[in-house]
Amino acid sequence: MSKKYNVYGIGNALVDLEFEVTKDFLDEHKVKKGLMTLVDEETQYRLIGDINHDETVAKSGGSAANTVMAVSQFGGKGFYSCKVANDDFGDIYLTEMTEAGINTNFDQMKREEGITGKCLVMITDDADRTMNTYLGITTNLSTNEVDEHAIKDSEFVYIEGYLVASETALEAMKLTKKIAEDNGVKTAITLSDPSIVEAFKSQFKDVIGASVDLLFCNEEEAKTFTGKDNLMEAREALKQDARRFVITQGRNGAMIFDGDTFVDIEPYEVKAVDTNGAGDMFAGAFLYGITHGMEYAGAGKLASLAGSKIVSQYGPRLKWHQAQELLHHK
Protein backbone atom coordinates (compact mmCIF):
# COMPACT_ATOMS: atom_id res chain seq x y z
CA MET A 1 0.00 0.00 0.00
CA SER A 2 1.52 3.29 -1.04
CA LYS A 3 1.89 6.08 1.50
CA LYS A 4 0.42 9.55 1.07
CA TYR A 5 3.69 11.29 2.01
CA ASN A 6 7.29 10.54 1.09
CA VAL A 7 8.61 12.62 3.99
CA TYR A 8 7.10 13.90 7.23
CA GLY A 9 9.31 16.66 8.63
CA ILE A 10 9.24 18.32 12.03
CA GLY A 11 11.28 21.38 12.90
CA ASN A 12 11.49 25.02 13.91
CA ALA A 13 9.41 27.21 11.63
CA LEU A 14 11.47 30.34 11.08
CA VAL A 15 11.03 33.23 8.68
CA ASP A 16 14.42 33.88 7.08
CA LEU A 17 15.73 37.43 6.83
CA GLU A 18 18.91 37.22 4.74
CA PHE A 19 21.56 39.94 4.32
CA GLU A 20 25.11 40.26 3.02
CA VAL A 21 27.57 41.51 5.65
CA THR A 22 31.34 41.85 6.05
CA LYS A 23 33.50 39.80 8.40
CA ASP A 24 34.34 43.09 10.14
CA PHE A 25 30.63 43.60 10.84
CA LEU A 26 30.48 40.21 12.60
CA ASP A 27 33.65 41.00 14.58
CA GLU A 28 32.39 44.44 15.62
CA HIS A 29 29.08 42.99 16.83
CA LYS A 30 30.77 39.98 18.49
CA VAL A 31 28.77 37.52 16.37
CA LYS A 32 30.22 33.99 16.12
CA LYS A 33 30.92 33.46 12.44
CA GLY A 34 29.61 30.36 10.68
CA LEU A 35 27.43 29.15 13.55
CA MET A 36 23.80 29.32 14.59
CA THR A 37 23.33 31.33 17.79
CA LEU A 38 20.06 31.74 19.67
CA VAL A 39 19.37 35.40 20.48
CA ASP A 40 16.50 37.53 21.77
CA GLU A 41 14.35 39.60 19.43
CA GLU A 42 15.93 42.87 20.56
CA THR A 43 19.41 41.67 19.55
CA GLN A 44 18.07 40.58 16.18
CA TYR A 45 16.44 43.96 15.50
CA ARG A 46 19.58 45.81 16.60
CA LEU A 47 21.73 43.82 14.17
CA ILE A 48 19.27 44.34 11.31
CA GLY A 49 19.23 48.07 12.09
CA ASP A 50 23.03 48.20 11.85
CA ILE A 51 23.19 46.39 8.51
CA ASN A 52 23.16 48.67 5.49
CA HIS A 53 20.29 47.34 3.43
CA ASP A 54 17.57 48.63 1.17
CA GLU A 55 14.75 46.28 1.98
CA THR A 56 13.99 43.22 4.06
CA VAL A 57 12.92 40.10 2.21
CA ALA A 58 11.10 37.63 4.44
CA LYS A 59 10.73 34.00 3.34
CA SER A 60 9.62 30.85 5.11
CA GLY A 61 12.60 28.88 6.33
CA GLY A 62 13.92 26.58 8.99
CA SER A 63 16.07 23.54 8.33
CA ALA A 64 13.49 20.74 8.09
CA ALA A 65 11.11 23.04 6.20
CA ASN A 66 13.79 23.62 3.56
CA THR A 67 14.29 19.86 3.27
CA VAL A 68 10.57 19.09 2.92
CA MET A 69 10.29 21.94 0.40
CA ALA A 70 13.08 20.36 -1.67
CA VAL A 71 11.27 17.00 -1.65
CA SER A 72 8.16 18.77 -2.91
CA GLN A 73 10.00 20.73 -5.62
CA PHE A 74 11.50 17.56 -7.08
CA GLY A 75 8.01 16.07 -7.28
CA GLY A 76 7.62 14.28 -3.96
CA LYS A 77 4.94 14.76 -1.35
CA GLY A 78 5.73 16.22 2.06
CA PHE A 79 4.08 17.03 5.38
CA TYR A 80 5.52 19.53 7.83
CA SER A 81 4.81 19.84 11.56
CA CYS A 82 5.77 23.14 13.14
CA LYS A 83 4.55 26.02 15.31
CA VAL A 84 3.85 29.51 13.95
CA ALA A 85 1.91 32.34 15.55
CA ASN A 86 -1.24 34.12 14.48
CA ASP A 87 0.76 37.04 13.05
CA ASP A 88 1.89 38.39 9.66
CA PHE A 89 5.02 36.25 9.55
CA GLY A 90 2.89 33.20 10.35
CA ASP A 91 0.66 34.11 7.40
CA ILE A 92 3.68 34.35 5.10
CA TYR A 93 4.95 31.02 6.34
CA LEU A 94 1.82 28.96 5.87
CA THR A 95 0.96 30.58 2.55
CA GLU A 96 4.32 29.49 1.13
CA MET A 97 3.84 25.96 2.46
CA THR A 98 0.36 25.71 0.94
CA GLU A 99 1.55 27.07 -2.41
CA ALA A 100 4.27 24.41 -2.44
CA GLY A 101 1.69 21.66 -1.96
CA ILE A 102 2.92 20.81 1.53
CA ASN A 103 0.35 19.83 4.15
CA THR A 104 0.93 21.04 7.72
CA ASN A 105 -0.47 20.44 11.19
CA PHE A 106 -2.18 23.84 10.81
CA ASP A 107 -4.57 22.34 8.27
CA GLN A 108 -6.49 21.24 11.40
CA MET A 109 -5.12 23.50 14.15
CA LYS A 110 -5.73 27.11 15.15
CA ARG A 111 -2.70 29.36 15.57
CA GLU A 112 -1.97 30.89 18.96
CA GLU A 113 -1.18 34.51 19.66
CA GLY A 114 2.55 35.23 19.81
CA ILE A 115 5.52 35.92 17.56
CA THR A 116 6.59 33.63 14.74
CA GLY A 117 10.29 32.74 14.94
CA LYS A 118 12.78 34.58 12.77
CA CYS A 119 16.28 33.72 11.59
CA LEU A 120 18.69 36.50 10.67
CA VAL A 121 21.04 34.98 8.08
CA MET A 122 24.24 36.94 7.50
CA ILE A 123 26.28 35.98 4.43
CA THR A 124 29.95 36.95 4.16
CA ASP A 125 31.93 37.17 0.92
CA ASP A 126 33.49 33.74 1.57
CA ALA A 127 29.95 32.32 1.11
CA ASP A 128 29.77 31.37 4.80
CA ARG A 129 26.43 31.72 6.56
CA THR A 130 26.08 32.95 10.12
CA MET A 131 22.69 32.72 11.79
CA ASN A 132 21.22 34.57 14.75
CA THR A 133 17.88 32.99 15.56
CA TYR A 134 14.99 34.26 17.65
CA LEU A 135 12.78 31.20 18.13
CA GLY A 136 9.63 33.06 19.19
CA ILE A 137 6.64 30.74 19.48
CA THR A 138 8.52 27.73 18.12
CA THR A 139 10.32 27.57 21.51
CA ASN A 140 7.06 26.00 22.68
CA LEU A 141 6.80 23.42 19.92
CA SER A 142 5.65 20.28 21.72
CA THR A 143 3.96 16.92 21.29
CA ASN A 144 0.78 18.90 20.46
CA GLU A 145 2.23 19.64 17.02
CA VAL A 146 3.03 16.00 16.25
CA ASP A 147 0.54 14.55 13.74
CA GLU A 148 0.25 10.81 14.29
CA HIS A 149 -1.93 10.17 11.22
CA ALA A 150 0.51 11.95 8.90
CA ILE A 151 3.48 10.06 10.37
CA LYS A 152 1.76 6.70 9.82
CA ASP A 153 1.05 7.72 6.22
CA SER A 154 4.70 8.59 5.47
CA GLU A 155 7.68 6.61 4.19
CA PHE A 156 10.19 8.60 6.26
CA VAL A 157 10.11 10.97 9.20
CA TYR A 158 12.82 13.64 9.12
CA ILE A 159 13.63 15.19 12.50
CA GLU A 160 15.49 18.49 12.73
CA GLY A 161 18.35 18.45 15.22
CA TYR A 162 17.90 22.08 16.25
CA LEU A 163 14.81 21.00 18.23
CA VAL A 164 16.98 19.52 21.00
CA ALA A 165 17.48 23.04 22.40
CA SER A 166 13.91 23.10 23.75
CA GLU A 167 12.66 20.64 26.39
CA THR A 168 9.15 20.46 24.93
CA ALA A 169 10.47 20.07 21.38
CA LEU A 170 12.79 17.30 22.58
CA GLU A 171 9.70 15.38 23.71
CA ALA A 172 8.16 16.02 20.29
CA MET A 173 11.27 14.55 18.63
CA LYS A 174 11.06 11.42 20.79
CA LEU A 175 7.33 10.97 20.17
CA THR A 176 7.76 11.42 16.40
CA LYS A 177 10.45 8.73 16.34
CA LYS A 178 8.42 6.37 18.54
CA ILE A 179 5.25 6.66 16.42
CA ALA A 180 7.34 6.08 13.30
CA GLU A 181 9.09 3.01 14.71
CA ASP A 182 5.84 1.55 16.06
CA ASN A 183 4.33 1.82 12.59
CA GLY A 184 7.22 0.69 10.41
CA VAL A 185 8.04 4.20 9.16
CA LYS A 186 11.75 4.85 8.57
CA THR A 187 13.46 7.45 10.79
CA ALA A 188 15.92 10.13 9.72
CA ILE A 189 17.55 12.85 11.79
CA THR A 190 19.97 15.67 11.04
CA LEU A 191 22.56 16.85 13.56
CA SER A 192 22.00 20.42 12.26
CA ASP A 193 24.95 22.42 13.67
CA PRO A 194 28.28 21.70 15.44
CA SER A 195 27.56 24.08 18.32
CA ILE A 196 24.17 22.43 18.93
CA VAL A 197 25.78 18.97 18.90
CA GLU A 198 28.42 20.15 21.38
CA ALA A 199 25.86 21.64 23.77
CA PHE A 200 23.18 18.93 23.54
CA LYS A 201 25.05 15.67 22.83
CA SER A 202 23.24 13.70 25.54
CA GLN A 203 19.85 14.88 24.25
CA PHE A 204 20.78 13.73 20.73
CA LYS A 205 21.75 10.34 22.15
CA ASP A 206 18.37 10.19 23.92
CA VAL A 207 16.46 10.88 20.69
CA ILE A 208 18.53 8.54 18.55
CA GLY A 209 18.24 5.76 21.15
CA ALA A 210 19.27 2.37 19.82
CA SER A 211 19.58 3.67 16.28
CA VAL A 212 18.05 5.68 13.44
CA ASP A 213 17.60 4.46 9.88
CA LEU A 214 19.35 7.47 8.35
CA LEU A 215 21.53 10.20 9.86
CA PHE A 216 22.62 13.40 8.12
CA CYS A 217 25.60 15.45 9.30
CA ASN A 218 28.67 17.31 8.09
CA GLU A 219 32.28 16.44 8.95
CA GLU A 220 32.52 18.68 11.99
CA GLU A 221 29.20 17.45 13.40
CA ALA A 222 30.26 13.82 12.86
CA LYS A 223 33.50 14.36 14.80
CA THR A 224 31.82 16.36 17.57
CA PHE A 225 29.03 13.80 18.00
CA THR A 226 31.34 10.77 18.10
CA GLY A 227 34.15 12.52 20.02
CA LYS A 228 36.66 11.43 17.37
CA ASP A 229 39.49 13.60 16.02
CA ASN A 230 39.46 12.36 12.45
CA LEU A 231 36.77 11.53 9.94
CA MET A 232 37.75 7.89 9.40
CA GLU A 233 37.29 7.12 13.10
CA ALA A 234 34.11 9.19 13.27
CA ARG A 235 32.46 7.36 10.39
CA GLU A 236 33.19 3.98 11.98
CA ALA A 237 31.75 5.21 15.30
CA LEU A 238 28.59 6.47 13.58
CA LYS A 239 27.69 2.89 12.68
CA GLN A 240 26.73 2.44 16.36
CA ASP A 241 24.04 5.13 16.07
CA ALA A 242 22.73 4.90 12.53
CA ARG A 243 22.00 2.04 10.16
CA ARG A 244 22.85 4.33 7.26
CA PHE A 245 24.26 7.85 7.18
CA VAL A 246 25.39 10.72 5.02
CA ILE A 247 28.38 12.91 5.88
CA THR A 248 28.48 16.02 3.71
CA GLN A 249 31.96 17.42 3.02
CA GLY A 250 31.31 20.79 1.39
CA ARG A 251 33.53 21.28 -1.64
CA ASN A 252 34.75 17.68 -1.28
CA GLY A 253 31.34 16.15 -1.94
CA ALA A 254 29.95 13.61 0.51
CA MET A 255 30.39 10.10 1.85
CA ILE A 256 27.43 7.79 2.32
CA PHE A 257 27.24 4.58 4.32
CA ASP A 258 24.48 2.49 2.73
CA GLY A 259 24.39 -0.15 5.47
CA ASP A 260 27.11 -2.28 3.86
CA THR A 261 29.69 -0.11 2.16
CA PHE A 262 30.85 3.49 1.88
CA VAL A 263 29.97 5.39 -1.28
CA ASP A 264 31.96 8.50 -2.17
CA ILE A 265 29.94 11.21 -3.87
CA GLU A 266 31.90 13.52 -6.12
CA PRO A 267 31.44 17.28 -5.73
CA TYR A 268 30.33 19.53 -8.56
CA GLU A 269 32.70 22.43 -9.13
CA VAL A 270 30.93 25.76 -8.61
CA LYS A 271 31.72 29.20 -7.28
CA ALA A 272 30.02 29.35 -3.90
CA VAL A 273 28.32 32.61 -2.90
CA ASP A 274 26.00 31.44 -0.09
CA THR A 275 26.15 28.12 1.78
CA ASN A 276 22.86 28.74 3.64
CA GLY A 277 20.59 25.73 3.17
CA ALA A 278 23.13 23.51 1.39
CA GLY A 279 22.78 20.69 3.93
CA ASP A 280 18.99 21.01 3.97
CA MET A 281 18.90 20.79 0.18
CA PHE A 282 21.23 17.79 0.15
CA ALA A 283 18.94 15.97 2.60
CA GLY A 284 15.80 16.87 0.62
CA ALA A 285 17.20 15.76 -2.73
CA PHE A 286 18.58 12.58 -1.17
CA LEU A 287 15.29 11.70 0.53
CA TYR A 288 13.43 12.38 -2.72
CA GLY A 289 15.82 10.07 -4.54
CA ILE A 290 15.60 7.09 -2.18
CA THR A 291 11.79 7.35 -1.97
CA HIS A 292 11.60 7.40 -5.78
CA GLY A 293 13.50 4.27 -6.70
CA MET A 294 17.07 5.58 -6.72
CA GLU A 295 19.99 3.67 -5.21
CA TYR A 296 22.04 5.52 -2.60
CA ALA A 297 24.74 6.42 -5.14
CA GLY A 298 22.21 7.93 -7.55
CA ALA A 299 20.40 9.80 -4.79
CA GLY A 300 23.75 11.08 -3.55
CA LYS A 301 24.65 12.33 -7.01
CA LEU A 302 21.35 14.22 -7.31
CA ALA A 303 21.83 15.63 -3.80
CA SER A 304 25.38 16.77 -4.56
CA LEU A 305 24.22 18.45 -7.76
CA ALA A 306 21.34 20.16 -5.94
CA GLY A 307 23.64 21.31 -3.14
CA SER A 308 26.09 22.78 -5.64
CA LYS A 309 23.25 24.71 -7.27
CA ILE A 310 22.14 26.10 -3.90
CA VAL A 311 25.57 27.39 -2.88
CA SER A 312 26.04 29.14 -6.24
CA GLN A 313 23.06 31.44 -5.61
CA TYR A 314 21.57 33.36 -2.71
CA GLY A 315 18.92 31.79 -0.48
CA PRO A 316 18.38 28.24 0.83
CA ARG A 317 15.93 27.07 -1.83
CA LEU A 318 15.81 26.38 -5.54
CA LYS A 319 13.23 27.78 -7.88
CA TRP A 320 10.72 25.17 -9.03
CA HIS A 321 12.00 25.02 -12.60
CA GLN A 322 15.58 24.55 -11.33
CA ALA A 323 14.60 21.46 -9.36
CA GLN A 324 12.98 19.92 -12.42
CA GLU A 325 16.01 20.77 -14.58
CA LEU A 326 18.34 19.06 -12.07
CA LEU A 327 16.20 15.92 -12.15
CA HIS A 328 16.68 15.64 -15.89
CA HIS A 329 20.35 16.61 -15.79
CA LYS A 330 22.49 13.91 -17.33
TATA-V945621 format. One record per residue. N is the residue number from 1. RES is the residue in one letter. OMEGA is omega in radians with two decimals (NA if undefined). D_FIRST is the distance of its C-alpha to the first C-alpha in Angstrom with 1 decimal. Layout:
N & RES & OMEGA & D_FIRST
N & RES & OMEGA & D_FIRST
This chain:
1 & M & -3.10 & 0.0
2 & S & -3.13 & 3.8
3 & K & 3.13 & 6.5
4 & K & -3.07 & 9.6
5 & Y & 2.99 & 12.0
6 & N & -3.07 & 12.9
7 & V & 2.98 & 15.8
8 & Y & 3.14 & 17.2
9 & G & 3.01 & 20.9
10 & I & -3.09 & 23.8
11 & G & 3.09 & 27.4
12 & N & 3.06 & 30.8
13 & A & -3.12 & 31.0
14 & L & 3.01 & 34.3
15 & V & -3.12 & 36.1
16 & D & 3.01 & 37.5
17 & L & -2.97 & 41.2
18 & E & -3.12 & 42.0
19 & F & 2.99 & 45.6
20 & E & 3.11 & 47.5
21 & V & 3.07 & 50.2
22 & T & 3.06 & 52.6
23 & K & 3.11 & 52.7
24 & D & 3.11 & 56.0
25 & F & -3.14 & 54.4
26 & L & 3.13 & 52.0
27 & D & -3.11 & 55.0
28 & E & -3.08 & 57.2
29 & H & 3.10 & 54.6
30 & K & 3.11 & 53.7
31 & V & -3.12 & 50.0
32 & K & -3.05 & 48.3
33 & K & 3.01 & 47.2
34 & G & -3.10 & 43.7
35 & L & 2.99 & 42.3
36 & M & 3.12 & 40.5
37 & T & 3.08 & 42.9
38 & L & -3.13 & 42.4
39 & V & 3.03 & 45.3
40 & D & -3.06 & 46.4
41 & E & -3.12 & 46.4
42 & E & 3.11 & 50.1
43 & T & 3.13 & 50.0
44 & Q & -3.14 & 47.3
45 & Y & -3.14 & 49.4
46 & R & 3.13 & 52.5
47 & L & 3.14 & 50.9
48 & I & 3.13 & 49.6
49 & G & -3.11 & 53.2
50 & D & 3.10 & 54.7
51 & I & 3.07 & 52.6
52 & N & -3.13 & 54.2
53 & H & -3.11 & 51.6
54 & D & -3.11 & 51.7
55 & E & 3.12 & 48.6
56 & T & 3.09 & 45.6
57 & V & -3.11 & 42.2
58 & A & 3.12 & 39.5
59 & K & 3.11 & 35.8
60 & S & -3.12 & 32.7
61 & G & -2.99 & 32.1
62 & G & -2.98 & 31.3
63 & S & -3.09 & 29.7
64 & A & 3.10 & 26.0
65 & A & 3.10 & 26.3
66 & N & -3.13 & 27.6
67 & T & 3.12 & 24.7
68 & V & 3.09 & 22.0
69 & M & 3.12 & 24.2
70 & A & 3.09 & 24.3
71 & V & -3.12 & 20.5
72 & S & -3.10 & 20.7
73 & Q & 3.11 & 23.7
74 & F & 3.10 & 22.2
75 & G & 3.09 & 19.4
76 & G & -3.13 & 16.7
77 & K & -3.08 & 15.6
78 & G & 3.02 & 17.3
79 & F & -3.10 & 18.3
80 & Y & 3.06 & 21.8
81 & S & -3.08 & 23.5
82 & C & 3.08 & 27.2
83 & K & 3.03 & 30.5
84 & V & -3.08 & 32.9
85 & A & 3.08 & 35.9
86 & N & -3.13 & 37.1
87 & D & -3.08 & 39.3
88 & D & 3.13 & 39.6
89 & F & 3.06 & 37.8
90 & G & 3.08 & 34.9
91 & D & 3.14 & 34.9
92 & I & -3.06 & 34.9
93 & Y & -3.05 & 32.0
94 & L & 3.08 & 29.6
95 & T & 3.14 & 30.7
96 & E & 3.11 & 29.8
97 & M & -3.13 & 26.4
98 & T & -3.13 & 25.7
99 & E & 3.13 & 27.2
100 & A & 3.13 & 24.9
101 & G & -3.12 & 21.8
102 & I & 3.05 & 21.1
103 & N & 3.11 & 20.3
104 & T & 3.07 & 22.4
105 & N & 3.14 & 23.3
106 & F & 2.99 & 26.3
107 & D & 3.14 & 24.3
108 & Q & -3.03 & 25.0
109 & M & 2.99 & 27.9
110 & K & 3.09 & 31.6
111 & R & 3.11 & 33.3
112 & E & 3.01 & 36.3
113 & E & 3.14 & 39.7
114 & G & -3.10 & 40.5
115 & I & 3.09 & 40.4
116 & T & -3.10 & 37.3
117 & G & -3.12 & 37.4
118 & K & 3.11 & 39.0
119 & C & 3.06 & 39.2
120 & L & -3.11 & 42.4
121 & V & -3.12 & 41.6
122 & M & -3.08 & 44.8
123 & I & 3.08 & 44.8
124 & T & -2.99 & 47.7
125 & D & 3.01 & 49.0
126 & D & 3.10 & 47.6
127 & A & 3.14 & 44.1
128 & D & 3.10 & 43.5
129 & R & 3.13 & 41.8
130 & T & -3.03 & 43.2
131 & M & 2.96 & 41.5
132 & N & -2.96 & 43.2
133 & T & 2.96 & 40.6
134 & Y & -3.00 & 41.4
135 & L & -3.13 & 38.3
136 & G & -3.03 & 39.4
137 & I & -3.13 & 37.0
138 & T & 2.99 & 34.2
139 & T & -3.08 & 36.5
140 & N & 3.05 & 35.2
141 & L & -3.02 & 31.5
142 & S & 3.11 & 30.2
143 & T & 3.09 & 27.5
144 & N & -3.09 & 27.9
145 & E & -3.14 & 26.1
146 & V & -3.10 & 23.0
147 & D & -3.05 & 20.0
148 & E & -3.11 & 17.9
149 & H & -3.13 & 15.3
150 & A & 3.11 & 14.9
151 & I & -3.13 & 14.9
152 & K & -3.08 & 12.0
153 & D & -3.13 & 10.0
154 & S & 3.06 & 11.2
155 & E & -3.12 & 11.0
156 & F & 2.80 & 14.7
157 & V & -3.13 & 17.5
158 & Y & -3.00 & 20.8
159 & I & -3.11 & 23.9
160 & E & -3.09 & 27.3
161 & G & -3.14 & 30.1
162 & Y & -3.09 & 32.7
163 & L & -3.11 & 31.5
164 & V & -3.09 & 33.3
165 & A & 3.14 & 36.6
166 & S & -3.11 & 35.9
167 & E & -3.13 & 35.8
168 & T & 3.11 & 33.5
169 & A & 3.07 & 31.1
170 & L & 3.08 & 31.2
171 & E & 3.10 & 29.9
172 & A & 3.09 & 27.1
173 & M & -3.10 & 26.2
174 & K & -3.14 & 26.2
175 & L & 3.12 & 24.1
176 & T & -3.13 & 21.4
177 & K & -3.11 & 21.3
178 & K & 3.13 & 21.3
179 & I & 3.14 & 18.5
180 & A & -3.10 & 16.4
181 & E & 3.14 & 17.6
182 & D & -3.06 & 17.2
183 & N & 3.05 & 13.4
184 & G & 3.11 & 12.7
185 & V & -3.10 & 12.9
186 & K & -3.09 & 15.3
187 & T & 3.06 & 18.8
188 & A & 3.10 & 21.2
189 & I & 3.03 & 24.7
190 & T & 3.14 & 27.7
191 & L & 2.90 & 31.3
192 & S & -3.00 & 32.4
193 & D & -3.10 & 36.2
194 & P & -3.10 & 38.8
195 & S & 3.08 & 40.9
196 & I & 3.12 & 38.0
197 & V & -3.14 & 37.2
198 & E & -3.04 & 40.9
199 & A & -2.99 & 41.3
200 & F & -3.07 & 38.1
201 & K & -3.10 & 37.3
202 & S & 3.09 & 37.2
203 & Q & 3.08 & 34.7
204 & F & 3.13 & 32.4
205 & K & 3.11 & 32.7
206 & D & -3.11 & 31.8
207 & V & -3.07 & 28.6
208 & I & 3.08 & 27.6
209 & G & -3.11 & 28.5
210 & A & -3.10 & 27.7
211 & S & 2.91 & 25.7
212 & V & 3.13 & 23.2
213 & D & -3.04 & 20.7
214 & L & -3.14 & 22.4
215 & L & 3.06 & 25.8
216 & F & 3.06 & 27.5
217 & C & 2.97 & 31.3
218 & N & -3.05 & 34.5
219 & E & -3.08 & 37.3
220 & E & 3.10 & 39.4
221 & E & 3.14 & 36.6
222 & A & -3.12 & 35.7
223 & K & 3.13 & 39.3
224 & T & -3.09 & 39.9
225 & F & -3.08 & 36.8
226 & T & -3.10 & 37.8
227 & G & -3.13 & 41.5
228 & K & -3.09 & 42.1
229 & D & -3.13 & 44.7
230 & N & -2.99 & 43.2
231 & L & -3.12 & 39.8
232 & M & 3.09 & 39.7
233 & E & -3.12 & 40.2
234 & A & -3.09 & 37.7
235 & R & 3.06 & 34.9
236 & E & -3.13 & 35.5
237 & A & -3.12 & 35.6
238 & L & 3.13 & 32.3
239 & K & 3.09 & 30.6
240 & Q & -3.02 & 31.4
241 & D & -3.07 & 29.4
242 & A & 3.11 & 26.4
243 & R & 3.09 & 24.3
244 & R & 3.12 & 24.4
245 & F & 3.10 & 26.5
246 & V & 3.02 & 28.0
247 & I & 3.11 & 31.7
248 & T & -3.04 & 32.9
249 & Q & 3.09 & 36.5
250 & G & -3.07 & 37.6
251 & R & 3.11 & 39.7
252 & N & 3.10 & 39.0
253 & G & -3.10 & 35.3
254 & A & 2.96 & 32.9
255 & M & -3.08 & 32.1
256 & I & 2.98 & 28.6
257 & F & -3.02 & 28.0
258 & D & -3.11 & 24.8
259 & G & 3.12 & 25.0
260 & D & -3.04 & 27.5
261 & T & 3.06 & 29.8
262 & F & 3.12 & 31.1
263 & V & 3.09 & 30.5
264 & D & 3.14 & 33.1
265 & I & -3.11 & 32.2
266 & E & 3.05 & 35.2
267 & P & 2.99 & 36.3
268 & Y & -3.08 & 37.1
269 & E & 3.08 & 40.7
270 & V & 2.99 & 41.2
271 & K & -3.10 & 43.7
272 & A & 3.07 & 42.2
273 & V & -3.07 & 43.3
274 & D & -3.10 & 40.8
275 & T & -3.14 & 38.4
276 & N & 3.07 & 36.9
277 & G & -3.09 & 33.1
278 & A & 3.13 & 33.0
279 & G & 3.10 & 31.0
280 & D & 3.14 & 28.6
281 & M & 3.12 & 28.1
282 & F & -3.13 & 27.7
283 & A & -3.12 & 24.9
284 & G & 3.13 & 23.1
285 & A & -3.13 & 23.5
286 & F & 3.12 & 22.5
287 & L & 3.06 & 19.3
288 & Y & -3.08 & 18.5
289 & G & -3.05 & 19.3
290 & I & 3.04 & 17.3
291 & T & 3.11 & 14.0
292 & H & 2.95 & 14.9
293 & G & 3.14 & 15.7
294 & M & 2.95 & 19.2
295 & E & -3.12 & 21.0
296 & Y & -3.14 & 22.9
297 & A & 3.13 & 26.1
298 & G & 3.10 & 24.8
299 & A & 3.11 & 23.1
300 & G & 3.13 & 26.4
301 & K & 3.10 & 28.4
302 & L & -3.12 & 26.7
303 & A & 3.12 & 27.1
304 & S & 3.11 & 30.8
305 & L & -3.14 & 31.4
306 & A & 3.10 & 30.0
307 & G & 3.14 & 32.0
308 & S & 3.10 & 35.1
309 & K & -3.13 & 34.7
310 & I & -3.07 & 34.4
311 & V & -3.12 & 37.6
312 & S & 3.10 & 39.6
313 & Q & -3.12 & 39.4
314 & Y & 3.11 & 39.8
315 & G & -3.03 & 37.0
316 & P & -3.06 & 33.7
317 & R & 3.03 & 31.5
318 & L & 2.89 & 31.2
319 & K & -3.04 & 31.8
320 & W & -3.10 & 28.8
321 & H & 3.12 & 30.5
322 & Q & 3.13 & 31.2
323 & A & -3.14 & 27.6
324 & Q & 3.10 & 26.8
325 & E & 3.13 & 30.0
326 & L & 3.14 & 29.1
327 & L & -3.08 & 25.8
328 & H & 3.12 & 27.8
329 & H & 3.14 & 30.7
330 & K & NA & 31.6
